[in-house]
Amino acid sequence: MLNVRLRSIRLAFKTFPERRTWRGCLGLFGVYALCALLIGWATGFCRLELMKASAWVIASTPVVLLVTPSLVEEVLYRAVLLPHPVEAASPRTKLVWSSVSLVAFVASHPVNGLVSRRAVFLDPVFLVLATLLGIVCTLTYLRSGSIWVPMLFHWLTVVVWIMFLGGWQKLMIPGVWE
């Protein structure tokens, strides 16, 4: 079993989608981004607000976010838990593991919120947006077989939210970064 999962992870990193697959995945991400923005603005969860921090923090934030949460979470919740498209997995198996992956992905955020004392990870709007992102990342991974697609989409989502839509303020822990 471990060898199968390690092979799946290697395949996820070695697979680069064809142009047609990218277009389909980008279309799906575009629908997600539009829905997320509409939900975020309608609920007040997102607002146009630039990140306020030192030049070093602003410059390093996209790099840090590429590793965590994007790379770490996508490897764990997609490449480790989901069968790679070249594996002979039935539609039922894919559905079961996709559901397990999605529940684990969404549930990890409130756990993180409790551990890190960041209430935003317990916010119902955040959890809805995380669920939608998890669905898109799962579908694009299953469609492309590449970890690069969901990783890019996860990274873009978090970078835009933190740096341009008020996410930085929601992640602040009083007394820690002030």
Salt bridges, closest charged atoms under 4 A:
GLU49 OE1 - ARG47 NH2 2.71
GLU49 OE2 - LYS52 NZ 3.68
GLU73 OE1 - HIS109 NE2 3.77
GLU73 OE1 - HIS154 NE2 3.46
GLU74 OE1 - ARG78 NE 2.65
GLU74 OE2 - HIS154 ND1 2.59
GLU87 OE1 - ARG5 NH1 3.44
